[in-house]
Amino acid sequence: MIVKINPLKDVPVIQMSETCSLERLCYDETGKTYTLNRLTGKKGDGAPLHSHPHRQIDYVISGQGEFQIGEEKMILKAGDTVTIEPNVPHTFTRFDEETVFLEFFTPVREDFIP
């Protein structure tokens, strides 16, 4: 069994926009099974509705915001988890306060691998 430790202090911060940053926590280096990111969105920020061919699971660590899946909108707050099936449009439409969340993708998000 191979154990790989990836200390957060060593993970580079990638600016996705002026108000949203991403940290690539880990991913399957074979390029097949998963990607795990930590994102931070600033109060008032949001993102356009988008979709991709990956199943996505988001877990809100802190903060809260309005999340949209298809036509349905809901408030997600610290401790909430949401699962988005492949190819379903979704986004955080706005953050009500600074919000930190994990996003897990399967299979791997090739566009998030360095």
Secondary structure, DSSP 8 states (H G I E B T S, - for coil): -------GGGS-EEEEETTEEEEEEEE-TTSSS-EEEEEEE-TT-----B--SSEEEEEEEE-EEEEEETTEEEEEETT-EEEE-TT--EEEEEESS-EEEEEEEES--GGG--
